[in-house]
Amino acid sequence: MKYNFEKRISKLRKLFDVLEIDSMIVYQAYNNEYLTGFSGGSGEGMFVLSRNHALLVTDSRYQEAYQNNLPNGVDLKISRDYYGETAKTLNSWKVKKVGFEENLPFYVFDFLDGELEAEFVPTPAPIEALREIKDDDEVENLRQATKRSVTAFNQLIDWIKIGLTEKEIADQLDYFARHQGLEKASFDTIVASGENSAKPHGTASDRKIKSGDLVTIDFGYYFNHYTSDITRTIAIGEIDPRLINIYQIVKKAQELSIESVRPDVDLKEVDGASRSYIETKGFGKEYNHGGGHGVGLDIHESPAVSPGSDDEAVASQILTIEPGIYISGLGGVRIEDDVLVTKNGFENLTDGITRDLIKIEK
């Protein structure tokens, strides 16, 4: 799929006046990929942009892939001296103020600050802000990522049985995902059973699932460079009534947050819809993480769905909504869906997986 990188670059240039810069260095991998299609890691390519020029500096490993495959108006410089070439280029362009990303490593900042003739200026995440709003092609890729991930999970539910280890379940879900045409996992698939499910971000272990367990499965997979992020908690056999209770609380809490999604709503209110409900049920202290985040090229993007968020919902954002309750020594529940903000409300992209408590009896 061919993205309109030229339009994205143009949008960034239009922000230069507001940012009080006339050029910018892009180091972060996902920002480079968003603007140019370059998919090397952070530090393996530097994108340098002014009002009239654009250059990608990378090494010979990427020459064949990108020498004829960069956006119109973007030149390619092959060099292992990424930072030296970046400084040399900007000095030759006679720019006055060079913007840099918030997460630029200090050693890169220190080198460039010493080499650049221009003033080096921090910027408040302008590219991340552009990435929040998905275009039609991005939305379609995220639809495919979520749809195929949903299919893989539903296949897993038919396959799971008592006695499998957490690692075996995680590996099998990854296998089903690959066979749905998904590229790779966006993080190590989480399978946390029994008392392990009380860890919000546990790792799959050699523990075997058994009757009475809750099992939390958190997974995400890429399609055309865009990733899903989904969580479901399932029951193995008959479970403690206390676990059934917290499941129903989390399910209702998530419904309240999802149903509150619409353009212009404060995302701290979306978070608060589930958080306040959980608090009224007496489990506020057991809900110990943010209520969601943006998703796209990266598994965790802006905006934040959290109590301290200053962000608003905007049409064409894709958000995760993921409340949870975690009780040490007993178990935990998290339910996570990927939600598209539409012009009039929301669309749940992951509603192909039931949100009712799934029970495995075999």
C-alpha positions in Angstrom: 0.0 0.0 0.0 1.4 3.4 -1.0 0.9 6.1 1.6 0.9 9.8 0.8 4.2 10.6 2.5 4.5 13.9 0.7 1.3 15.1 2.3 2.6 14.1 5.8 5.9 15.9 5.2 3.9 19.0 4.0 1.8 18.9 7.2 5.0 18.9 9.3 6.5 21.8 7.4 3.3 23.8 8.0 4.0 23.4 11.7 7.4 25.0 11.5 6.1 28.6 12.1 4.2 27.5 15.2 7.3 25.6 16.4 9.5 28.6 15.6 11.9 26.4 13.6 13.0 26.3 9.9 14.2 22.7 9.9 13.9 19.5 11.8 15.9 16.3 12.6 13.9 13.1 12.9 15.6 10.3 14.8 12.8 8.2 16.2 12.1 5.0 14.2 8.3 5.2 14.0 8.4 9.0 13.1 10.8 8.2 10.3 8.6 5.4 9.0 5.5 7.7 9.2 7.2 10.5 7.1 9.3 8.5 4.7 8.4 4.8 4.8 11.9 4.0 6.2 11.6 1.1 8.5 15.1 0.8 10.0 15.5 1.2 13.8 16.0 4.4 15.7 19.5 5.7 14.9 19.8 3.7 11.7 18.5 6.6 9.7 18.2 10.3 10.2 15.6 12.3 8.3 16.5 15.9 7.8 13.9 18.4 6.7 13.9 22.1 5.9 11.3 24.3 4.2 12.8 23.5 0.8 14.9 20.3 1.2 14.6 16.8 2.6 17.2 14.1 3.0 17.4 10.6 4.5 20.8 9.6 5.8 21.3 5.9 6.2 23.9 3.2 5.5 24.4 0.8 2.6 22.2 -1.9 4.2 19.2 0.1 3.1 20.5 1.4 -0.2 18.8 -1.1 -2.5 15.5 -0.9 -0.6 15.2 2.9 -0.6 17.3 4.4 -3.4 14.3 4.4 -5.7 11.6 4.2 -3.1 11.5 7.4 -1.1 8.8 10.1 -1.3 9.1 12.7 -4.0 11.5 15.4 -3.0 13.4 13.3 -0.5 17.1 12.6 -1.3 19.1 9.7 -0.1 22.6 9.9 1.4 24.5 6.7 2.1 26.9 7.0 5.0 27.7 5.4 8.3 28.4 8.8 9.7 24.7 9.5 10.3 25.1 12.4 12.7 28.1 14.0 11.0 26.3 14.0 7.6 23.2 15.4 9.3 25.1 18.3 10.8 27.0 18.9 7.5 23.8 19.0 5.5 22.0 21.4 7.8 25.0 23.7 7.9 25.0 23.7 4.1 21.3 24.6 4.0 22.1 27.7 6.1 19.2 27.0 8.4 18.8 29.1 11.6 16.7 27.0 14.0 16.7 23.1 14.0 14.0 21.3 15.8 14.6 18.0 17.5 12.4 15.3 19.1 11.8 15.0 22.8 13.3 11.5 23.0 16.5 12.3 21.1 19.3 10.4 23.0 21.6 12.8 24.8 24.8 11.6 23.0 23.2 12.4 19.7 22.0 15.8 21.0 25.4 16.5 22.4 27.2 15.8 19.2 24.8 17.7 17.0 24.6 20.7 19.4 28.4 21.0 19.1 28.5 20.6 15.3 25.5 22.7 14.2 25.9 26.3 13.3 22.1 26.8 13.9 20.3 27.0 17.2 19.1 23.6 18.4 15.4 23.8 19.5 13.3 21.1 21.4 9.9 20.4 19.9 6.7 19.2 21.8 6.1 15.9 19.8 4.7 17.4 16.6 5.1 14.2 14.5 3.4 12.1 17.2 0.5 14.5 17.1 0.2 14.1 13.4 0.3 10.3 13.8 -2.7 10.4 16.1 -5.1 11.1 13.3 -5.2 8.1 10.9 -5.9 8.5 7.2 -8.1 6.1 5.3 -5.2 3.7 4.4 -4.0 3.6 8.0 -7.6 2.9 9.2 -7.9 0.1 6.7 -4.6 -1.5 7.8 -5.7 -1.3 11.4 -9.1 -2.9 10.5 -7.2 -5.7 8.9 -4.8 -6.1 11.9 -7.7 -6.2 14.3 -9.9 -8.4 12.2 -7.2 -11.0 11.6 -6.1 -10.9 15.2 -9.7 -11.5 16.3 -9.9 -14.5 14.0 -6.6 -15.9 15.4 -7.9 -15.5 19.0 -11.2 -17.2 18.2 -9.2 -20.1 16.7 -7.2 -20.3 19.9 -10.3 -20.5 22.1 -11.3 -23.6 20.1 -7.8 -25.1 20.7 -7.2 -24.3 24.4 -7.5 -27.2 26.9 -6.6 -27.8 30.5 -3.0 -28.8 31.1 -1.3 -26.5 28.5 1.3 -24.1 29.7 1.1 -20.4 29.4 4.0 -20.5 26.9 2.3 -23.1 24.8 -0.8 -21.0 24.6 1.2 -17.9 23.6 3.1 -19.7 21.0 -0.1 -21.2 19.5 -1.7 -17.8 19.3 1.3 -16.4 17.5 1.1 -19.4 15.1 -2.6 -18.7 14.3 -1.8 -15.0 13.8 0.9 -15.8 11.2 -1.5 -18.0 9.4 -3.9 -15.1 9.2 -1.3 -13.1 7.3 -0.1 -11.0 10.2 3.5 -10.0 10.1 4.8 -10.2 13.7 3.8 -9.7 17.3 4.1 -6.1 18.5 5.2 -7.4 21.9 5.7 -10.8 23.6 2.2 -12.3 23.8 1.1 -12.2 27.5 -0.6 -15.3 28.9 -1.1 -15.0 32.7 -3.1 -17.6 34.5 -4.2 -18.2 38.1 -2.4 -15.9 40.5 -0.2 -14.7 37.7 -3.2 -12.9 36.2 -3.0 -10.4 39.1 0.2 -9.1 37.3 -1.0 -6.5 34.8 1.9 -7.2 32.4 3.1 -10.6 33.3 5.0 -12.9 31.0 4.0 -16.3 29.7 5.6 -19.0 31.9 5.8 -22.8 32.2 2.8 -22.8 34.5 0.1 -25.2 33.4 -3.5 -23.9 33.3 -5.9 -25.7 35.5 -9.6 -25.7 36.5 -10.4 -22.7 38.6 -8.0 -20.3 36.8 -8.7 -17.0 35.1 -6.3 -16.6 32.2 -5.5 -13.1 30.8 -4.3 -13.1 27.2 -2.9 -9.8 25.9 -1.7 -9.7 22.3 -1.1 -7.5 19.3 0.0 -8.2 15.7 1.1 -6.1 12.8 -0.5 -5.9 9.3 1.2 -3.7 6.8 3.2 -2.1 9.7 0.1 -1.2 11.8 -0.7 -3.2 14.9 -3.7 -4.4 17.0 -3.7 -4.5 20.8 -6.3 -6.7 22.4 -6.9 -8.4 25.8 -9.4 -11.0 26.9 -9.6 -12.8 30.2 -11.1 -16.3 30.1 -12.2 -18.9 32.7 -11.0 -22.5 33.0 -13.7 -24.6 34.5 -15.5 -23.4 37.5 -13.9 -20.3 39.1 -14.2 -18.5 42.4 -17.3 -16.4 42.6 -15.1 -13.4 43.5 -13.4 -13.7 40.1 -16.8 -13.8 38.4 -17.7 -10.6 40.3 -14.6 -8.7 39.3 -15.0 -9.9 35.7 -18.5 -8.5 35.5 -17.4 -5.2 37.1 -14.5 -4.8 34.5 -16.9 -5.7 31.7 -19.4 -3.0 32.7 -16.7 -0.5 33.4 -15.2 -1.0 29.9 -18.7 -0.6 28.3 -19.1 2.8 30.1 -15.8 4.0 28.8 -16.3 2.8 25.2 -19.8 4.3 25.1 -18.4 7.7 26.2 -16.1 7.9 23.2 -17.0 10.7 20.7 -15.2 13.6 19.1 -14.2 16.4 21.5 -14.7 14.5 24.7 -11.8 14.8 27.2 -10.0 11.5 27.3 -9.6 11.8 31.1 -13.4 11.6 31.1 -13.3 8.4 29.0 -10.9 7.0 31.5 -13.0 8.3 34.4 -16.1 6.5 33.1 -14.6 3.1 33.9 -12.4 4.2 36.8 -15.2 5.8 38.8 -17.4 2.7 38.3 -14.7 0.4 39.5 -14.1 2.7 42.5 -17.8 2.6 43.4 -17.6 -1.2 43.5 -14.7 -0.9 46.0 -11.8 -1.8 43.7 -10.3 1.5 43.0 -6.9 0.6 44.4 -6.9 -2.6 42.4 -7.1 -0.7 39.1 -3.5 0.5 38.9 -2.8 1.6 35.3 -4.0 4.0 32.6 -7.3 3.3 30.8 -5.9 3.2 27.3 -3.8 4.8 24.6 -3.5 5.4 20.9 -2.3 2.6 18.6 -0.9 2.6 15.1 2.7 2.1 13.9 3.6 1.7 17.5 1.8 -0.4 20.1 1.7 2.6 22.5 1.1 6.0 20.8 -0.5 9.3 21.7 -3.1 10.2 22.9 -3.3 9.0 26.5 -6.6 7.7 28.0 -5.7 8.3 31.7 -6.7 10.4 34.7 -4.0 13.0 33.9 -4.6 13.2 30.1 -4.9 16.6 28.5 -5.9 15.1 25.2 -9.3 15.1 23.5 -10.8 12.5 21.3 -10.7 13.4 17.6 -12.3 11.6 14.6 -9.9 9.0 13.1 -8.0 8.3 16.2 -7.8 4.7 17.2 -7.7 4.1 21.0 -7.5 1.1 23.3 -9.9 1.0 26.2 -8.5 -1.4 28.8 -9.7 -1.2 32.4 -8.6 -4.0 34.8 -8.8 -5.2 38.4 -5.9 -7.2 39.9 -6.1 -8.9 43.3 -2.8 -10.3 44.6 -3.1 -14.0 45.6 -6.4 -14.4 43.7 -6.2 -13.2 40.1 -7.0 -10.4 37.8 -9.2 -9.3 34.9 -8.4 -7.0 32.0 -10.6 -6.5 28.9 -9.1 -4.4 26.0 -10.7 -3.3 22.7 -9.5 -1.1 19.9 -11.9 1.7 19.2 -12.1 4.0 16.2 -13.3 7.5 16.9 -15.9 8.3 14.2 -17.5 11.7 13.3 -20.5 10.8 15.5 -19.2 8.5 18.1 -17.1 5.3 17.9 -16.7 1.9 16.2 -15.3 -1.0 18.1 -12.9 -2.7 15.7 -12.5 -5.8 18.0 -16.0 -6.7 18.8 -15.6 -9.9 16.9 -14.5 -11.4 20.2 -17.2 -11.8 22.8 -16.8 -9.7 25.9 -18.9 -12.2 27.9 -16.8 -14.5 30.1 -15.5 -17.3 27.9 -15.4 -20.6 29.8 -13.1 -23.5 28.8 -14.4 -26.8 30.1 -12.2 -29.4 28.4 
